[in-house]
Amino acid sequence: MSTTTPFKSTCHCRSISLTISIPNSSLPLKTHFCHCNICRRIHGTLAAIHTKIPEPVPEPSFDDEKWGKYETAKVTRFFCGTCGAQICDRAVTGESVEWYADASLLEWCGEDEGECEARGRASGLSDWPFEFTKHIYVGSTKDGGLASWLKRIDGRELEVWKEDAGSELLDLDRLTHTSLAPSEARKIDLEASCHCGGVRFFIWPPQSEDVFDSTDATITPKDKTRWYALLDVCNTCRLTSSSAVIPWMFPVASHLSLPDGSAWPEDHVVGTAKRYRSSEKVVRTFCGRCGATVAYVDETRSGGTVDVALGLVDMVGEGEERRAGVRLEEWLEWRSGRVAFVGDAWWKGLVGGLVEGMKERTGGDVP
């Protein structure tokens, strides 16, 4: 009997893939949600979902020109240069090298799927061979971000750390930030920027109710002074953003502008962004330099809506000591109590915990 199990990461366009063998003794894989500013701006999400690849780790080869590579101080991130999916990270501290996989793309490739299901039932983990354990760097979100909605999975509480694990545990029920009065927020534009800064643009608050005259009813807010926002768990978004949960906000193109004051371009390509057509009528963009998910445009949808990846967005002028929480609730009307495309959910236990947490927090549902 083999002592290891093969896993494979593959992006949406299938231009690249990575296969690794993981010791059975390391299963289930401990998996966490990272809320740091870097992960949010590289994925375009409220948190990145990572799992550490247990040793021994074979050194992958990324020589193929199809791979994108983005380096920060201690971490090199590898992504697909065609569709933008983040595959894995290489972290170096001194002489120590650790590898982390973007867990949302990592698939069990064992010979017996029944064994996988049986071991999941025995462990009580709906999403076996993954075990979600904690949120880290939640302090940087100000409002708790995704962690405030996802407190437990399969009835098991997730640890919530202010910074890295071992720093300071946070009580999400007591987490507060200095929010802005709605009247003040409406006077401040939002700014979207990927981590490398190659993609940058501005989002104005709705200027009048007429803005929504022809927008799709499913993404039109009740409060016409805000943009609509939701959490999406569809497979295509998972395979392009490398996250099983991606937050979108829905401004219209007429309310987007570039740093030089020019209008949003018709081809939706801003700065270092690259286009990827994930289906016949859908265009997605991502930063070609750091891989950040940027935008989604459904060409069959009326109203000129551009779906913007919320992890890139802050109020204009925000620095490290941000005032607005990452959910930007002063500017956005969130769909609460449910997520989009739940039938596609990659991890049923995670999504169940997320929906439960959203209902618990809001006590209702915004259609």
C-alpha positions in Angstrom: 0.0 0.0 0.0 1.3 3.4 -1.0 2.5 5.7 1.9 1.7 8.8 -0.2 -1.3 10.3 -2.1 -0.9 12.3 -5.3 -2.6 15.8 -5.5 -2.8 18.0 -8.5 -3.4 21.7 -9.0 -4.7 22.9 -12.3 -5.9 26.3 -13.4 -9.0 27.1 -15.4 -7.4 27.2 -18.9 -5.3 24.1 -18.1 -2.1 25.7 -19.5 -0.3 24.7 -16.3 -0.5 22.1 -13.6 1.5 21.0 -10.6 1.4 17.4 -9.1 2.7 16.7 -5.7 2.8 13.5 -3.5 1.8 14.1 0.1 2.5 11.6 2.9 -0.7 9.9 4.1 0.5 10.6 7.6 0.1 14.3 6.9 -3.6 14.0 6.0 -5.9 15.8 6.5 -4.1 18.9 5.3 -4.2 21.7 7.8 -5.6 24.7 5.9 -5.9 28.3 6.9 -7.3 31.6 5.7 -4.8 34.5 5.4 -6.3 38.0 5.6 -3.0 39.9 5.1 -3.0 42.9 2.8 -0.6 41.1 0.4 -2.8 38.0 0.0 -6.0 40.1 -0.4 -4.4 42.3 -3.2 -2.8 39.4 -5.0 -6.0 37.2 -5.0 -8.6 40.0 -5.2 -10.4 38.2 -2.3 -11.2 38.8 1.4 -8.7 36.1 2.3 -6.4 33.6 0.6 -6.8 29.9 1.4 -3.5 28.2 1.9 -2.3 24.8 3.0 1.4 24.0 3.8 2.9 21.3 1.6 4.5 18.8 4.0 8.1 17.8 3.7 9.8 16.4 1.7 8.8 18.8 -1.0 10.2 18.2 -4.5 11.5 21.4 -6.0 9.0 22.1 -8.8 10.3 23.5 -12.1 8.7 26.7 -13.4 10.8 27.2 -16.5 7.9 27.1 -18.9 7.0 30.5 -20.2 3.4 29.9 -19.4 4.1 30.4 -15.7 4.0 33.9 -14.1 6.2 34.7 -11.1 5.8 37.5 -8.6 8.3 38.1 -5.8 7.8 40.0 -2.6 10.4 40.3 0.3 10.2 36.7 1.4 7.7 35.0 -0.9 7.7 34.1 -4.5 4.2 33.4 -6.0 3.7 31.3 -9.1 0.6 31.8 -11.2 -0.8 31.0 -14.7 0.2 33.6 -17.2 -2.9 32.8 -19.3 -5.8 32.9 -16.9 -4.2 34.3 -13.7 -4.8 31.4 -11.3 -2.4 31.4 -8.4 -0.9 27.9 -7.9 1.6 28.0 -5.0 4.0 30.1 -2.9 7.6 29.6 -2.0 8.5 31.3 1.4 12.1 31.8 2.4 13.1 32.7 5.9 16.9 32.5 6.4 17.8 29.0 5.3 14.3 27.7 5.8 12.2 27.1 2.7 8.5 26.4 2.9 5.9 25.7 0.2 2.2 26.6 0.3 -0.4 25.5 -2.1 -3.5 27.5 -3.0 -5.8 24.9 -1.5 -8.8 25.8 -3.6 -7.1 24.3 -6.7 -5.6 21.3 -5.0 -7.4 18.1 -5.9 -7.1 14.6 -4.5 -5.9 12.2 -7.2 -6.0 9.0 -5.2 -7.1 5.9 -7.0 -10.2 5.3 -4.8 -12.6 8.2 -4.4 -14.7 6.0 -2.1 -11.8 5.8 0.3 -11.6 9.6 0.3 -15.3 9.9 1.1 -15.1 7.2 3.8 -12.1 8.9 5.5 -14.0 12.2 5.4 -17.1 10.7 7.1 -14.9 9.0 9.7 -13.1 12.2 10.5 -16.3 14.3 10.6 -14.8 16.6 8.0 -17.1 17.4 5.2 -14.2 18.7 3.1 -11.7 16.0 3.8 -8.7 15.8 2.9 -8.7 19.4 4.0 -9.1 20.5 7.6 -9.7 24.2 8.1 -8.1 25.4 11.3 -7.7 29.2 11.6 -7.8 32.7 10.2 -4.6 34.7 10.4 -3.7 38.4 10.1 -7.4 39.3 10.8 -6.3 42.5 12.6 -5.5 44.2 9.3 -9.1 43.9 8.1 -10.5 46.2 10.9 -14.0 44.7 10.5 -13.1 41.0 10.6 -13.5 40.5 6.9 -14.4 36.9 5.9 -13.7 35.7 9.4 -16.7 37.5 10.9 -18.9 35.4 8.6 -16.9 32.1 8.8 -16.5 31.3 12.4 -16.9 27.6 12.3 -16.9 24.7 9.8 -18.6 21.4 10.6 -19.4 22.8 14.0 -15.7 23.3 14.8 -14.6 26.8 15.8 -11.8 28.4 13.7 -9.0 30.2 15.6 -8.8 33.9 14.8 -5.4 35.5 15.1 -4.6 39.2 15.0 -1.4 38.5 13.1 0.3 35.1 12.5 -0.7 32.1 14.5 0.6 32.5 18.1 0.3 36.3 18.1 -3.0 37.3 19.8 -6.3 35.7 19.5 -9.2 38.0 18.6 -12.8 37.9 19.7 -14.7 38.8 16.6 -17.8 39.8 18.6 -15.8 42.5 20.2 -13.9 43.6 17.1 -14.7 47.2 16.3 -13.4 49.8 13.9 -14.1 53.5 13.4 -16.7 53.3 10.7 -17.7 56.3 8.6 -21.1 57.9 8.7 -22.9 57.0 5.4 -23.1 60.7 4.5 -19.4 61.0 4.9 -18.7 57.8 3.0 -20.7 59.0 0.0 -18.3 61.9 -0.5 -15.3 59.6 -0.8 -14.4 57.6 -3.9 -13.0 54.0 -3.7 -9.7 53.0 -5.2 -8.8 49.6 -6.6 -5.2 48.5 -6.9 -3.5 45.2 -7.2 -0.4 44.5 -5.0 2.2 45.5 -7.5 0.3 48.7 -8.4 0.3 47.8 -12.1 -3.6 47.9 -12.1 -5.2 51.0 -10.5 -8.5 52.7 -11.0 -11.2 54.6 -9.1 -14.8 53.8 -8.3 -17.3 56.6 -7.6 -20.4 56.1 -5.4 -23.7 56.0 -7.4 -24.4 59.5 -8.6 -28.2 59.0 -9.0 -30.8 56.3 -9.0 -30.9 56.4 -12.8 -27.6 54.5 -12.8 -29.5 51.4 -12.0 -32.3 51.8 -14.6 -31.0 49.0 -16.8 -28.8 46.9 -14.4 -29.6 43.3 -13.8 -32.1 43.0 -11.0 -30.1 40.3 -9.2 -27.2 42.7 -8.6 -29.2 46.0 -8.1 -29.3 47.3 -4.5 -32.3 48.4 -2.6 -30.3 51.3 -1.3 -29.5 53.3 -4.5 -26.7 55.2 -2.8 -24.6 52.0 -2.6 -23.2 49.4 -4.9 -24.3 45.7 -4.6 -21.8 43.1 -3.4 -21.9 39.3 -2.8 -19.8 36.2 -2.2 -19.5 33.8 -5.2 -18.5 30.2 -5.0 -18.8 29.2 -8.7 -16.2 26.8 -10.1 -15.0 29.1 -12.8 -14.2 31.9 -10.3 -12.5 29.4 -8.1 -10.3 28.1 -10.9 -9.3 31.7 -12.1 -9.0 33.4 -8.7 -7.6 30.4 -6.8 -10.2 31.0 -4.1 -13.3 28.9 -3.3 -15.0 32.2 -2.1 -14.6 35.4 -4.1 -16.3 38.7 -3.2 -17.5 40.9 -6.1 -18.9 44.4 -6.1 -21.0 45.6 -9.1 -20.4 49.2 -10.2 -21.2 50.4 -13.7 -18.4 51.4 -16.2 -19.6 55.0 -16.3 -18.6 55.3 -12.6 -15.0 53.9 -13.1 -12.1 56.1 -14.0 -8.4 55.7 -14.5 -5.7 57.7 -12.6 -5.2 60.1 -15.5 -9.0 60.9 -15.4 -9.8 58.9 -18.5 -12.9 56.7 -18.8 -13.0 53.0 -18.3 -11.7 51.3 -21.5 -14.0 49.3 -23.7 -11.7 46.3 -23.7 -11.5 46.4 -19.9 -7.7 46.3 -19.9 -6.2 48.7 -17.3 -2.5 49.1 -16.8 -0.7 45.8 -16.6 -4.0 43.8 -16.8 -4.4 40.9 -19.2 -7.7 39.6 -20.7 -8.9 36.0 -20.4 -12.1 34.8 -22.0 -13.4 32.1 -19.7 -16.4 31.5 -21.9 -17.9 32.8 -25.1 -19.5 35.9 -23.6 -17.4 36.4 -20.4 -14.2 38.4 -20.2 -12.0 38.3 -17.1 -8.9 40.4 -16.3 -6.0 39.9 -14.0 -2.7 41.7 -13.4 -0.1 40.2 -15.7 2.7 41.1 -13.3 1.4 39.9 -9.9 -1.5 37.7 -11.0 -4.3 39.6 -9.1 -7.9 38.9 -10.1 -9.2 42.3 -11.2 -12.6 42.2 -13.0 -15.3 40.1 -14.7 -17.6 41.3 -17.5 -20.6 39.4 -18.8 -21.2 40.7 -22.3 -24.8 39.5 -22.3 -25.7 41.6 -19.2 -27.3 45.0 -19.7 -26.4 48.2 -17.8 -22.6 48.3 -18.3 -21.9 46.5 -15.0 -18.2 45.6 -14.3 -17.7 43.1 -11.5 -14.7 44.2 -9.5 -12.8 41.9 -7.2 -13.3 43.4 -3.8 -10.0 42.4 -2.3 -8.3 45.2 -4.4 -10.6 48.0 -3.1 -10.1 50.6 -0.4 -11.4 54.1 0.2 -9.2 56.7 -1.5 -6.4 57.8 0.7 -6.2 54.8 2.9 -2.8 53.8 4.3 -1.6 51.1 6.6 -3.8 52.5 9.4 -7.0 52.1 7.5 -10.3 53.4 8.7 -12.7 51.5 6.6 -13.1 47.7 7.1 -12.4 45.5 4.1 -16.0 44.7 3.6 -16.6 48.4 2.9 -20.1 48.3 4.4 -20.5 52.1 4.2 -20.3 51.8 0.4 -21.8 48.4 -0.3 -25.1 46.6 0.1 -24.2 42.9 0.8 -26.3 40.0 -0.2 -26.5 38.2 3.2 -27.6 34.8 4.3 -26.7 33.1 1.0 -23.9 32.9 -1.6 -24.0 32.9 -5.4 -23.8 29.6 -7.3 -24.0 27.4 -4.1 -24.6 24.4 -6.3 -21.0 24.7 -7.6 -19.5 24.8 -4.1 -16.1 23.1 -4.0 -16.2 22.7 -0.3 -19.7 22.0 1.0 -18.7 22.2 4.7 -17.0 25.5 4.2 -19.9 27.0 2.4 -22.4 25.6 4.9 -20.4 27.3 7.7 -20.2 30.5 5.7 -24.0 30.7 5.1 -24.7 29.9 8.7 -22.3 32.6 9.8 -23.8 35.2 7.5 -27.3 34.5 8.7 -26.2 34.5 12.3 -24.5 37.9 11.9 -27.2 39.7 9.9 -30.3 37.8 10.9 -31.8 38.1 7.5 -31.3 38.1 3.8 -30.9 40.8 1.1 -32.3 39.5 -2.2 
